[in-house]
Amino acid sequence: MSRFENSYLAESVGYAHGLKKGYLHGINLGQAEGYTEGWNKATMHGNRVVAERNQIIAERNQLIDRLYGANERLGAENAQLKQQLQLQQEQAQTLRAESEAMFKAFQGAVAIARPAMKAVAKLSLQERGQIFYQYGEEAVGLQSLEYVTANRFPHNQPLVQQYLPIANQVFVQTYEQLRRQEADSKAEPAT
């Protein structure tokens, strides 16, 4: 593609440029060697200049075509990257919203934990034991594979899998111990 947007104009400019140089060369030669011979030499020289100029124009046109092609490919890649970036931004916003919701739920659980423990402490030993036992069972149940899969948590949680059964066992033992102490305290006044 030439700068003239028209190959005829590009050729005519090259021809005119060569013709001009040829005229000047011909005039100089014509004055030195005679009109006909000078004209012939000037014409040959002008034709060479026009051919060189046309070759340069053709090479530039090829370079411009390659640059346009590269520009189009880069534009397509840029559009694809923008689309991927937009998708990742949407996913990040979704994850951020889920994280904020989980954090708020955690804050709510922490805020209610102390008053709940105070309320549990006022209950009878048997009721406290049942609550501890239910809490342990619920904690183990929450970490089941179905819960983890449904809530998109990692499937392998080695620390949780290692320590939740221990916590459950501690709750069960505490409940049994409290029940025995209560039974012993009821049996002592009878003797």
N, CA, C and O of each residue as an XYZ file, in Angstrom:
764
protein
N       0.861     -1.164      0.000
C       0.000      0.000      0.000
C       0.901      1.218      0.000
O       1.728      1.363      0.900
N       0.771      2.073     -0.953
C       1.645      3.237     -1.009
C       1.021      4.389     -0.256
O      -0.147      4.347      0.132
N       1.802      5.390     -0.065
C       1.285      6.552      0.645
C       0.263      7.324     -0.177
O      -0.462      8.168      0.350
N       0.208      7.025     -1.495
C      -0.717      7.727     -2.377
C      -2.070      7.047     -2.462
O      -3.014      7.614     -3.013
N      -2.181      5.802     -1.907
C      -3.415      5.050     -1.962
C      -3.794      4.711     -3.415
O      -4.899      4.228     -3.661
N      -2.913      4.954     -4.353
C      -3.202      4.697     -5.761
C      -1.876      4.346     -6.421
O      -0.949      5.156     -6.439
N      -1.791      3.130     -6.965
C      -0.523      2.686     -7.549
C      -0.151      3.527     -8.781
O       1.033      3.728     -9.053
N      -1.134      4.009     -9.513
C      -0.832      4.830    -10.684
C      -0.118      6.105    -10.262
O       0.864      6.510    -10.883
N      -0.625      6.744     -9.184
C       0.025      7.967     -8.705
C       1.436      7.679     -8.215
O       2.349      8.478     -8.420
N       1.607      6.533     -7.567
C       2.938      6.188     -7.080
C       3.896      6.010     -8.244
O       5.034      6.476     -8.190
N       3.445      5.340     -9.297
C       4.301      5.153    -10.474
C       4.580      6.477    -11.160
O       5.694      6.722    -11.623
N       3.576      7.321    -11.222
C       3.765      8.588    -11.929
C       4.743      9.480    -11.164
O       5.519     10.208    -11.783
N       4.720      9.436     -9.834
C       5.664     10.236     -9.053
C       7.074      9.717     -9.288
O       8.009     10.491     -9.492
N       7.214      8.391     -9.256
C       8.535      7.819     -9.513
C       9.012      8.143    -10.917
O      10.181      8.473    -11.120
N       8.123      8.052    -11.873
C       8.469      8.348    -13.264
C       8.856      9.814    -13.405
O       9.852     10.144    -14.048
N       8.059     10.691    -12.799
C       8.333     12.121    -12.897
C       9.683     12.451    -12.255
O      10.440     13.282    -12.757
N       9.962     11.788    -11.145
C      11.234     12.036    -10.462
C      12.403     11.591    -11.357
O      13.392     12.304    -11.523
N      12.252     10.401    -11.918
C      13.296      9.904    -12.823
C      13.416     10.756    -14.071
O      14.520     11.015    -14.550
N      12.290     11.189    -14.594
C      12.294     12.023    -15.795
C      13.015     13.337    -15.538
O      13.779     13.822    -16.373
N      12.757     13.896    -14.375
C      13.403     15.164    -14.019
C      14.907     14.980    -13.962
O      15.663     15.771    -14.525
N      15.339     13.915    -13.269
C      16.777     13.657    -13.193
C      17.351     13.375    -14.586
O      18.451     13.805    -14.931
N      16.566     12.642    -15.365
C      17.009     12.341    -16.730
C      17.154     13.595    -17.579
O      18.111     13.723    -18.343
N      16.210     14.517    -17.450
C      16.302     15.776    -18.200
C      17.576     16.519    -17.834
O      18.320     16.977    -18.701
N      17.811     16.629    -16.538
C      19.005     17.356    -16.114
C      20.276     16.672    -16.621
O      21.201     17.313    -17.120
N      20.284     15.343    -16.472
C      21.446     14.594    -16.945
C      21.575     14.722    -18.465
O      22.673     14.887    -18.997
N      20.449     14.643    -19.142
C      20.457     14.767    -20.608
C      20.914     16.127    -21.079
O      21.656     16.237    -22.055
N      20.481     17.142    -20.403
C      20.900     18.494    -20.785
C      22.414     18.608    -20.650
O      23.105     19.126    -21.527
N      22.912     18.096    -19.500
C      24.366     18.174    -19.291
C      25.110     17.368    -20.351
O      26.088     17.840    -20.929
N      24.632     16.131    -20.604
C      25.286     15.298    -21.613
C      25.087     15.871    -23.011
O      25.999     15.863    -23.837
N      23.885     16.366    -23.257
C      23.588     16.929    -24.582
C      24.484     18.097    -24.906
O      24.938     18.257    -26.039
N      24.734     18.902    -23.912
C      25.620     20.029    -24.145
C      27.035     19.544    -24.412
O      27.757     20.153    -25.201
N      27.442     18.460    -23.767
C      28.808     17.960    -23.953
C      28.934     17.098    -25.200
O      29.957     17.186    -25.880
N      27.939     16.259    -25.541
C      28.116     15.278    -26.600
C      27.138     15.416    -27.760
O      27.290     14.719    -28.763
N      26.206     16.234    -27.664
C      25.245     16.354    -28.753
C      23.860     15.946    -28.271
O      23.714     15.200    -27.302
N      22.846     16.452    -28.970
C      21.475     16.307    -28.524
C      21.007     14.857    -28.501
O      20.521     14.429    -27.454
N      21.110     14.083    -29.541
C      20.543     12.743    -29.632
C      21.214     11.786    -28.672
O      20.551     11.059    -27.932
N      22.528     11.794    -28.691
C      23.227     10.888    -27.790
C      22.977     11.265    -26.328
O      22.819     10.389    -25.477
N      22.942     12.543    -26.043
C      22.664     13.010    -24.681
C      21.260     12.630    -24.228
O      21.036     12.230    -23.086
N      20.314     12.771    -25.173
C      18.928     12.400    -24.853
C      18.827     10.910    -24.557
O      18.164     10.525    -23.594
N      19.456     10.078    -25.344
C      19.415      8.636    -25.133
C      20.036      8.256    -23.792
O      19.476      7.446    -23.054
N      21.188      8.837    -23.475
C      21.838      8.540    -22.191
C      20.973      9.035    -21.031
O      20.849      8.359    -20.009
N      20.388     10.201    -21.192
C      19.530     10.746    -20.134
C      18.303      9.872    -19.932
O      17.880      9.650    -18.798
N      17.725      9.369    -21.028
C      16.552      8.507    -20.929
C      16.904      7.204    -20.215
O      16.153      6.743    -19.356
N      18.050      6.606    -20.571
C      18.479      5.368    -19.907
C      18.720      5.615    -18.417
O      18.325      4.812    -17.573
N      19.361      6.715    -18.114
C      19.607      7.045    -16.698
C      18.277      7.283    -15.964
O      18.097      6.804    -14.844
N      17.361      8.008    -16.579
C      16.049      8.268    -15.980
C      15.271      6.983    -15.756
O      14.612      6.828    -14.728
N      15.339      6.061    -16.708
C      14.636      4.784    -16.553
C      15.200      3.979    -15.377
O      14.451      3.347    -14.632
N      16.538      4.012    -15.219
C      17.147      3.319    -14.070
C      16.667      3.934    -12.751
O      16.339      3.216    -11.807
N      16.629      5.254    -12.698
C      16.176      5.937    -11.478
C      14.722      5.582    -11.184
O      14.363      5.328    -10.034
N      13.887      5.563    -12.216
C      12.473      5.206    -12.027
C      12.356      3.765    -11.541
O      11.559      3.482    -10.647
N      13.135      2.855    -12.113
C      13.084      1.442    -11.697
C      13.529      1.302    -10.240
O      12.915      0.560     -9.473
N      14.591      2.008     -9.858
C      15.053      1.951     -8.458
C      13.984      2.504     -7.523
O      13.706      1.936     -6.466
N      13.407      3.590     -7.922
C      12.365      4.226     -7.093
C      11.152      3.288     -6.946
O      10.602      3.157     -5.853
N      10.743      2.651     -8.026
C       9.616      1.716     -7.962
C       9.945      0.518     -7.081
O       9.076      0.018     -6.367
N      11.190      0.053     -7.124
C      11.616     -1.069     -6.272
C      11.538     -0.669     -4.797
O      11.071     -1.445     -3.963
N      11.990      0.524     -4.486
C      11.930      1.017     -3.100
C      10.479      1.125     -2.640
O      10.150      0.749     -1.515
N       9.625      1.635     -3.503
C       8.201      1.771     -3.168
C       7.578      0.403     -2.932
O       6.800      0.234     -1.993
N       7.907     -0.577     -3.771
C       7.355     -1.932     -3.607
C       7.813     -2.541     -2.288
O       7.020     -3.182     -1.598
N       9.078     -2.352     -1.930
C       9.585     -2.883     -0.658
C       8.892     -2.215      0.527
O       8.548     -2.878      1.505
N       8.691     -0.919      0.438
C       7.986     -0.201      1.512
C       6.545     -0.691      1.641
O       6.031     -0.856      2.747
N       5.901     -0.922      0.490
C       4.522     -1.411      0.509
C       4.441     -2.783      1.177
O       3.514     -3.045      1.944
N       5.407     -3.661      0.889
C       5.430     -4.981      1.530
C       5.621     -4.849      3.032
O       4.971     -5.545      3.812
N       6.516     -3.954      3.433
C       6.746     -3.733      4.864
C       5.484     -3.196      5.540
O       5.135     -3.629      6.639
N       4.815     -2.277      4.901
C       3.583     -1.717      5.464
C       2.515     -2.800      5.585
O       1.799     -2.856      6.585
N       2.404     -3.666      4.568
C       1.435     -4.761      4.628
C       1.742     -5.697      5.794
O       0.827     -6.128      6.497
N       3.013     -6.014      6.006
C       3.389     -6.881      7.139
C       3.062     -6.202      8.467
O       2.597     -6.852      9.403
N       3.304     -4.914      8.543
C       2.992     -4.193      9.784
C       1.491     -4.168     10.053
O       1.065     -4.321     11.198
N       0.684     -3.976      9.006
C      -0.770     -4.019      9.185
C      -1.215     -5.391      9.679
O      -2.056     -5.489     10.573
N      -0.651     -6.453      9.096
C      -0.985     -7.814      9.534
C      -0.611     -8.051     10.988
O      -1.387     -8.624     11.753
N       0.591     -7.605     11.368
C       1.017     -7.759     12.757
C       0.122     -6.952     13.684
O      -0.208     -7.405     14.780
N      -0.269     -5.772     13.256
C      -1.145     -4.933     14.066
C      -2.504     -5.602     14.278
O      -3.058     -5.549     15.376
N      -3.034     -6.223     13.241
C      -4.322     -6.922     13.370
C      -4.209     -8.106     14.326
O      -5.097     -8.324     15.150
N      -3.110     -8.878     14.219
C      -2.916    -10.017     15.138
C      -2.798     -9.533     16.582
O      -3.390    -10.115     17.490
N      -2.031     -8.469     16.783
C      -1.885     -7.944     18.141
C      -3.215     -7.403     18.674
O      -3.508     -7.532     19.863
N      -4.008     -6.805     17.804
C      -5.331     -6.325     18.218
C      -6.218     -7.475     18.669
O      -6.928     -7.362     19.669
N      -6.180     -8.587     17.932
C      -6.985     -9.757     18.310
C      -6.490    -10.341     19.631
O      -7.300    -10.709     20.482
N      -5.180    -10.430     19.813
C      -4.629    -10.938     21.072
C      -5.001    -10.012     22.233
O      -5.332    -10.475     23.324
N      -4.944     -8.714     21.990
C      -5.297     -7.739     23.018
C      -6.763     -7.887     23.432
O      -7.088     -7.823     24.618
N      -7.632     -8.082     22.461
C      -9.065     -8.270     22.770
C      -9.265     -9.536     23.598
O     -10.055     -9.548     24.543
N      -8.552    -10.594     23.244
C      -8.664    -11.850     23.996
C      -8.154    -11.665     25.426
O      -8.772    -12.155     26.371
N      -7.039    -10.966     25.587
C      -6.501    -10.718     26.926
C      -7.450     -9.858     27.757
O      -7.598    -10.082     28.958
N      -8.090     -8.881     27.129
C      -9.064     -8.049     27.844
C     -10.240     -8.892     28.325
O     -10.735     -8.713     29.438
N     -10.680     -9.812     27.470
C     -11.799    -10.677     27.842
C     -11.406    -11.576     29.018
O     -12.195    -11.753     29.946
N     -10.207    -12.139     28.989
C      -9.742    -12.980     30.085
C      -9.597    -12.168     31.369
O      -9.953    -12.640     32.448
N      -9.075    -10.949     31.253
C      -8.927    -10.093     32.419
C     -10.289     -9.773     33.032
O     -10.441     -9.785     34.253
N     -11.268     -9.491     32.194
C     -12.608     -9.196     32.699
C     -13.187    -10.405     33.434
O     -13.796    -10.259     34.495
N     -12.997    -11.594     32.871
C     -13.478    -12.810     33.516
C     -12.801    -13.014     34.866
O     -13.458    -13.365     35.846
N     -11.494    -12.796     34.918
C     -10.776    -12.956     36.183
C     -11.219    -11.917     37.210
O     -11.309    -12.219     38.400
N     -11.495    -10.698     36.755
C     -11.974     -9.669     37.679
C     -13.340    -10.051     38.244
O     -13.603     -9.844     39.429
N     -14.205    -10.606     37.402
C     -15.519    -11.045     37.885
C     -15.372    -12.175     38.894
O     -16.063    -12.191     39.912
N     -14.474    -13.121     38.619
C     -14.239    -14.211     39.557
C     -13.658    -13.695     40.866
O     -14.023    -14.169     41.942
N     -12.754    -12.725     40.773
C     -12.164    -12.155     41.985
C     -13.229    -11.442     42.820
O     -13.216    -11.536     44.048
N     -14.146    -10.734     42.168
C     -15.218    -10.062     42.899
C     -16.125    -11.072     43.592
O     -16.554    -10.859     44.726
N     -16.413    -12.170     42.903
C     -17.251    -13.215     43.496
C     -16.549    -13.818     44.709
O     -17.161    -13.990     45.764
N     -15.269    -14.136     44.558
C     -14.515    -14.711     45.679
C     -14.408    -13.723     46.842
O     -14.492    -14.115     48.006
N     -14.223    -12.445     46.523
C     -14.138    -11.434     47.573
C     -15.458    -11.345     48.345
O     -15.462    -11.236     49.571
N     -16.574    -11.393     47.618
C     -17.888    -11.333     48.266
C     -18.107    -12.561     49.148
O     -18.620    -12.445     50.261
N     -17.717    -13.742     48.649
C     -17.852    -14.957     49.454
C     -16.970    -14.893     50.691
O     -17.384    -15.299     51.777
N     -15.760    -14.385     50.524
C     -14.839    -14.271     51.654
C     -15.387    -13.310     52.706
O     -15.315    -13.586     53.903
N     -15.931    -12.189     52.258
C     -16.514    -11.227     53.196
C     -17.707    -11.835     53.936
O     -17.880    -11.608     55.134
N     -18.521    -12.599     53.230
C     -19.672    -13.243     53.868
C     -19.212    -14.258     54.907
O     -19.779    -14.334     55.998
N     -18.181    -15.040     54.571
C     -17.660    -16.011     55.536
C     -17.058    -15.304     56.749
O     -17.227    -15.756     57.881
N     -16.354    -14.193     56.512
C     -15.747    -13.452     57.612
C     -16.829    -12.884     58.530
O     -16.688    -12.919     59.752
N     -17.905    -12.363     57.944
C     -19.004    -11.830     58.753
C     -19.665    -12.945     59.565
O     -20.025    -12.754     60.727
N     -19.817    -14.112     58.934
C     -20.398    -15.243     59.659
C     -19.484    -15.656     60.817
O     -19.960    -15.961     61.911
N     -18.183    -15.664     60.571
C     -17.229    -15.998     61.623
C     -17.293    -14.974     62.756
O     -17.290    -15.340     63.931
N     -17.350    -13.690     62.398
C     -17.452    -12.651     63.427
C     -18.733    -12.825     64.243
O     -18.738    -12.631     65.459
N     -19.810    -13.190     63.564
C     -21.064    -13.425     64.277
C     -20.943    -14.596     65.235
O     -21.435    -14.540     66.362
N     -20.281    -15.667     64.779
C     -20.094    -16.833     65.647
C     -19.222    -16.492     66.841
O     -19.490    -16.931     67.959
N     -18.174    -15.705     66.604
C     -17.291    -15.308     67.711
C     -18.048    -14.416     68.689
O     -17.897    -14.557     69.903
N     -18.857    -13.503     68.169
C     -19.597    -12.581     69.029
C     -20.605    -13.318     69.905
O     -20.849    -12.913     71.041
N     -21.179    -14.375     69.397
C     -22.199    -15.098     70.155
C     -21.595    -16.182     71.051
O     -22.269    -16.675     71.956
N     -20.354    -16.553     70.818
C     -19.745    -17.675     71.550
C     -19.699    -17.422     73.062
O     -20.120    -18.281     73.837
N     -19.208    -16.287     73.483
C     -19.070    -16.030     74.928
C     -20.419    -16.000     75.638
O     -20.583    -16.681     76.650
N     -21.406    -15.224     75.136
C     -22.709    -15.265     75.807
C     -23.320    -16.674     75.789
O     -23.983    -17.079     76.744
N     -23.096    -17.408     74.709
C     -23.640    -18.763     74.634
C     -22.984    -19.650     75.692
O     -23.664    -20.441     76.345
N     -21.662    -19.523     75.865
C     -20.972    -20.338     76.870
C     -21.442    -19.970     78.285
O     -21.562    -20.844     79.144
N     -21.707    -18.686     78.524
C     -22.235    -18.273     79.830
C     -23.610    -18.886     80.064
O     -23.925    -19.337     81.165
N     -24.431    -18.897     78.997
C     -25.767    -19.487     79.132
C     -25.660    -20.980     79.370
O     -26.419    -21.536     80.164
N     -24.724    -21.641     78.690
C     -24.540    -23.084     78.868
C     -24.048    -23.377     80.286
O     -24.451    -24.376     80.882
N     -23.186    -22.522     80.831
C     -22.636    -22.741     82.173
C     -23.744    -22.712     83.232
O     -23.581    -23.318     84.291
N     -24.852    -22.034     82.981
C     -25.941    -21.945     83.944
C     -26.871    -23.155     83.887
O     -27.728    -23.323     84.754
N     -26.703    -23.990     82.875
C     -27.563    -25.170     82.730
C     -27.112    -26.279     83.673
O     -26.032    -26.224     84.261
N     -27.958    -27.271     83.797
C     -27.594    -28.419     84.629
C     -26.475    -29.193     83.951
O     -26.215    -29.022     82.760
N     -25.814    -30.051     84.731
C     -24.676    -30.811     84.231
C     -25.083    -31.711     83.065
O     -24.336    -31.841     82.096
N     -26.234    -32.318     83.149
C     -26.686    -33.205     82.087
C     -26.946    -32.416     80.806
O     -26.566    -32.861     79.723
N     -27.588    -31.254     80.915
C     -27.855    -30.430     79.744
C     -26.551    -29.908     79.127
O     -26.404    -29.855     77.906
N     -25.613    -29.526     79.995
C     -24.310    -29.082     79.483
C     -23.616    -30.208     78.726
O     -23.038    -29.992     77.661
N     -23.680    -31.383     79.277
C     -23.062    -32.531     78.625
C     -23.677    -32.800     77.270
O     -22.965    -33.102     76.313
N     -25.001    -32.694     77.177
C     -25.670    -32.908     75.892
C     -25.242    -31.844     74.873
O     -25.029    -32.147     73.699
N     -25.121    -30.615     75.330
C     -24.698    -29.529     74.421
C     -23.281    -29.777     73.932
O     -23.007    -29.632     72.741
N     -22.365    -30.153     74.842
C     -20.994    -30.442     74.433
C     -20.963    -31.586     73.433
O     -20.254    -31.528     72.429
N     -21.733    -32.618     73.713
C     -21.768    -33.773     72.818
C     -22.315    -33.376     71.442
O     -21.751    -33.754     70.415
N     -23.417    -32.610     71.425
C     -24.002    -32.158     70.155
C     -23.032    -31.250     69.389
O     -22.929    -31.327     68.165
N     -22.330    -30.397     70.124
C     -21.355    -29.498     69.491
C     -20.251    -30.301     68.810
O     -19.865    -30.003     67.680
N     -19.753    -31.302     69.491
C     -18.703    -32.139     68.907
C     -19.188    -32.867     67.670
O     -18.489    -32.921     66.658
N     -20.390    -33.430     67.748
C     -20.945    -34.136     66.592
C     -21.151    -33.179     65.413
O     -20.871    -33.523     64.264
N     -21.637    -31.991     65.710
C     -21.867    -30.995     64.649
C     -20.549    -30.562     64.013
O     -20.473    -30.406     62.794
N     -19.513    -30.366     64.823
C     -18.209    -29.961     64.288
C     -17.643    -31.037     63.372
O     -17.101    -30.722     62.313
N     -17.758    -32.281     63.759
C     -17.276    -33.378     62.906
C     -18.128    -33.459     61.645
O     -17.599    -33.659     60.552
N     -19.438    -33.306     61.787
C     -20.335    -33.377     60.629
C     -20.108    -32.253     59.635
O     -20.250    -32.453     58.428
N     -19.756    -31.074     60.130
C     -19.518    -29.942     59.232
C     -18.303    -30.157     58.346
O     -18.204    -29.567     57.270
N     -17.395    -30.982     58.783
C     -16.180    -31.214     58.010
C     -16.268    -32.473     57.147
O     -15.240    -32.996     56.718
N     -17.452    -32.953     56.895
C     -17.601    -34.130     56.048
C     -17.247    -33.779     54.607
O     -17.223    -32.602     54.244
N     -16.976    -34.780     53.791
C     -16.610    -34.566     52.397
C     -17.739    -33.863     51.642
O     -17.473    -33.021     50.784
N     -18.986    -34.193     51.948
C     -20.117    -33.560     51.275
C     -20.156    -32.052     51.582
O     -20.384    -31.234     50.691
N     -19.928    -31.701     52.861
C     -19.941    -30.285     53.233
C     -18.790    -29.547     52.559
O     -18.960    -28.451     52.026
N     -17.636    -30.162     52.594
C     -16.460    -29.530     51.998
C     -16.674    -29.336     50.502
O     -16.358    -28.272     49.969
N     -17.206    -30.346     49.814
C     -17.449    -30.245     48.375
C     -18.520    -29.199     48.076
O     -18.368    -28.402     47.150
N     -19.580    -29.198     48.841
C     -20.674    -28.253     48.600
C     -20.239    -26.812     48.827
O     -20.746    -25.903     48.170
N     -19.321    -26.596     49.737
C     -18.901    -25.238     50.076
C     -17.561    -24.864     49.465
O     -16.981    -23.845     49.840
N     -17.064    -25.652     48.546
C     -15.852    -25.380     47.780
C     -14.619    -25.152     48.651
O     -13.767    -24.326     48.323
N     -14.527    -25.870     49.735
C     -13.311    -25.831     50.525
C     -12.379    -26.916     50.005
O     -12.829    -27.828     49.311
N     -11.091    -26.840     50.323
C     -10.182    -27.892     49.870
C     -10.605    -29.250     50.427
O     -11.020    -29.349     51.582
N     -10.501    -30.283     49.614
C     -10.920    -31.616     50.039
C     -10.005    -32.187     51.110
O     -10.461    -32.922     51.987
N      -8.756    -31.867     51.050
C      -7.814    -32.409     52.030
C      -7.473    -31.336     53.047
O      -6.790    -30.359     52.741
N      -7.954    -31.534     54.243
C      -7.644    -30.629     55.341
C      -7.028    -31.470     56.451
O      -7.719    -31.853     57.395
N      -5.753    -31.756     56.348
C      -5.150    -32.702     57.279
C      -5.245    -32.261     58.740
O      -5.482    -33.096     59.614
N      -5.066    -30.978     59.024
C      -5.134    -30.541     60.423
C      -6.545    -30.684     60.979
O      -6.742    -31.135     62.107
N      -7.517    -30.294     60.170
C      -8.906    -30.410     60.615
C      -9.267    -31.882     60.800
O      -9.875    -32.262     61.800
N      -8.887    -32.702     59.825
C      -9.193    -34.135     59.929
C      -8.478    -34.772     61.105
O      -8.971    -35.739     61.686
N      -7.326    -34.238     61.458
C      -6.554    -34.805     62.565
C      -7.115    -34.373     63.921
O      -7.216    -35.188     64.838
N      -7.479    -33.098     64.049
C      -7.822    -32.580     65.371
C      -9.311    -32.566     65.701
O      -9.654    -32.572     66.883
N     -10.214    -32.548     64.719
C     -11.636    -32.564     65.051
C     -12.066    -33.854     65.755
O     -12.829    -33.775     66.718
N     -11.621    -35.022     65.328
C     -11.990    -36.220     66.085
C     -11.455    -36.190     67.521
O     -12.096    -36.689     68.446
N     -10.283    -35.600     67.685
C      -9.726    -35.483     69.039
C     -10.610    -34.565     69.874
O     -10.912    -34.865     71.029
N     -11.025    -33.434     69.280
C     -11.911    -32.517     70.001
C     -13.227    -33.208     70.344
O     -13.747    -33.036     71.447
N     -13.761    -33.976     69.422
C     -14.988    -34.717     69.666
C     -14.786    -35.698     70.827
O     -15.647    -35.826     71.698
N     -13.668    -36.371     70.828
C     -13.363    -37.326     71.906
C     -13.251    -36.608     73.249
O     -13.721    -37.112     74.269
N     -12.628    -35.432     73.247
C     -12.518    -34.657     74.495
C     -13.910    -34.275     74.997
O     -14.182    -34.365     76.194
N     -14.786    -33.852     74.093
C     -16.139    -33.500     74.513
C     -16.871    -34.719     75.085
O     -17.548    -34.613     76.108
N     -16.737    -35.857     74.438
C     -17.402    -37.071     74.919
C     -16.862    -37.455     76.294
O     -17.637    -37.793     77.189
N     -15.547    -37.407     76.472
C     -14.951    -37.749     77.765
C     -15.375    -36.767     78.843
O     -15.661    -37.156     79.975
N     -15.414    -35.470     78.476
C     -15.844    -34.456     79.447
C     -17.290    -34.708     79.864
O     -17.631    -34.613     81.043
N     -18.124    -35.025     78.899
C     -19.513    -35.304     79.198
C     -19.643    -36.512     80.137
O     -20.392    -36.469     81.112
N     -18.914    -37.575     79.835
C     -18.958    -38.775     80.683
C     -18.446    -38.464     82.090
O     -19.012    -38.925     83.081
N     -17.375    -37.682     82.167
C     -16.802    -37.335     83.466
C     -17.783    -36.482     84.271
O     -17.968    -36.707     85.467
N     -18.412    -35.502     83.615
C     -19.391    -34.665     84.301
C     -20.593    -35.487     84.762
O     -21.126    -35.247     85.845
N     -21.011    -36.425     83.973
C     -22.141    -37.279     84.341
C     -21.786    -38.137     85.564
O     -22.610    -38.311     86.462
N     -20.569    -38.665     85.594
C     -20.146    -39.466     86.756
C     -20.055    -38.600     88.003
O     -20.459    -39.011     89.090
N     -19.510    -37.378     87.830
C     -19.415    -36.493     89.005
C     -20.806    -36.149     89.536
O     -21.015    -36.105     90.748
N     -21.738    -35.911     88.647
C     -23.081    -35.599     89.070
C     -23.717    -36.804     89.777
O     -24.415    -36.651     90.779
N     -23.467    -37.993     89.243
C     -23.997    -39.209     89.859
C     -23.360    -39.402     91.237
O     -24.047    -39.771     92.190
N     -22.072    -39.160     91.347
C     -21.385    -39.291     92.634
C     -21.902    -38.252     93.636
O     -22.072    -38.554     94.817
N     -22.149    -37.029     93.157
C     -22.623    -35.986     94.084
C     -24.044    -36.279     94.567
O     -24.411    -35.894     95.677
N     -24.835    -36.948     93.752
C     -26.197    -37.307     94.182
C     -26.145    -38.504     95.140
O     -26.986    -38.624     96.031
N     -25.163    -39.381     94.958
C     -25.056    -40.573     95.794
C     -24.495    -40.225     97.167
O     -24.866    -40.909     98.121
N     -23.661    -39.255     97.351
C     -23.038    -38.906     98.628
C     -24.032    -38.457     99.676
O     -23.914    -38.909    100.815
N     -25.007    -37.601     99.387
C     -25.922    -37.201    100.442
C     -26.754    -38.360    100.958
O     -27.235    -38.306    102.090
N     -26.939    -39.409    100.164
C     -27.752    -40.526    100.617
C     -27.021    -41.336    101.690
O     -27.685    -41.996    102.490
N     -25.719    -41.317    101.743
C     -24.994    -42.106    102.725
C     -24.778    -41.423    104.016
O     -24.175    -41.995    104.924
